[in-house]
Amino acid sequence: MSPAPLLLFLITTVSMSLAHVLWGQRWVQIPLFWFAAFAGALIVYSTGLRLPWALPTPSGVPVLEVTMGAWFVMIIASKVRL
């Protein structure tokens, strides 16, 4: 098994945890933030969006770009009231 899915899962989980600490008000928001972070990370990873800098990509995962994609979608998801 490739380490890329595990790395995407870890980036998603860490981003979701920090977003819930910053913006979370209820436990029901945890799955919302996780799915939003995973969607953002998966969109960036699958489309191959890259910044123009030559940054390291462990196991082919552009960590900075995937993290930025996860945070972008989580910021939008934080506006959803549950």
NORNOR-V857682 format. One record per residue. N is the residue number from 0. RES is the residue in one letter. PSI is psi as a letter, one per 30 degrees, with the letter a starting at -180 (NA if undefined). OMEGA is omega in degrees with one decimal (* if undefined). BURIAL is # if it has 24 or more other ideal C-beta (glycine too) atoms within 12 Angstrom, else .. Layout:
n->(N | N)
res->(RES | RES)
psi->(PSI | PSI)
omega->(OMEGA | OMEGA)
burial->(BURIAL | BURIAL)
This chain:
n->(0 | 1 | 2 | 3 | 4 | 5 | 6 | 7 | 8 | 9 | 10 | 11 | 12 | 13 | 14 | 15 | 16 | 17 | 18 | 19 | 20 | 21 | 22 | 23 | 24 | 25 | 26 | 27 | 28 | 29 | 30 | 31 | 32 | 33 | 34 | 35 | 36 | 37 | 38 | 39 | 40 | 41 | 42 | 43 | 44 | 45 | 46 | 47 | 48 | 49 | 50 | 51 | 52 | 53 | 54 | 55 | 56 | 57 | 58 | 59 | 60 | 61 | 62 | 63 | 64 | 65 | 66 | 67 | 68 | 69 | 70 | 71 | 72 | 73 | 74 | 75 | 76 | 77 | 78 | 79 | 80 | 81)
res->(M | S | P | A | P | L | L | L | F | L | I | T | T | V | S | M | S | L | A | H | V | L | W | G | Q | R | W | V | Q | I | P | L | F | W | F | A | A | F | A | G | A | L | I | V | Y | S | T | G | L | R | L | P | W | A | L | P | T | P | S | G | V | P | V | L | E | V | T | M | G | A | W | F | V | M | I | I | A | S | K | V | R | L)
psi->(k | k | f | e | e | e | e | e | e | e | e | e | e | e | e | e | e | e | e | e | e | e | f | k | f | l | f | f | f | e | e | e | e | e | e | e | e | e | e | e | e | e | e | e | e | e | f | g | k | k | l | f | l | i | l | k | i | k | h | g | j | j | e | e | e | e | e | e | e | e | e | e | e | e | e | e | f | f | f | k | j | NA)
omega->(179.9 | 179.1 | -178.5 | 178.2 | 178.1 | 178.3 | 175.6 | 178.1 | 179.9 | 178.1 | 178.8 | -177.0 | 179.1 | 178.7 | 179.1 | -179.3 | 179.1 | 178.3 | 179.1 | 175.6 | -177.4 | -170.9 | -172.4 | 177.4 | -177.9 | 179.1 | -177.9 | 179.3 | -179.0 | 177.7 | 178.1 | 178.8 | -178.9 | 179.7 | 177.4 | 179.1 | 179.8 | 178.2 | 179.0 | 179.5 | -178.6 | 177.8 | -179.1 | -178.5 | -175.8 | 178.2 | 177.5 | 177.5 | -179.1 | 171.0 | -176.5 | -179.5 | 177.9 | 179.9 | 179.4 | 178.6 | -179.8 | -177.0 | 175.4 | -179.9 | 175.7 | -168.7 | -178.3 | -178.3 | 178.9 | 177.9 | 178.1 | 177.1 | 178.1 | -179.3 | 179.1 | -179.5 | 178.0 | 175.6 | 176.9 | -179.2 | -179.7 | 178.7 | 179.0 | -179.7 | 176.8 | *)
burial->(. | . | . | . | . | . | # | # | . | # | # | # | # | # | # | # | . | . | # | # | . | . | # | . | . | . | . | . | # | . | . | # | # | # | . | # | # | # | # | # | # | # | . | # | # | . | . | . | . | . | . | . | . | . | . | . | . | . | . | . | # | # | # | . | # | # | # | # | # | # | # | . | # | # | . | . | # | # | . | . | . | .)
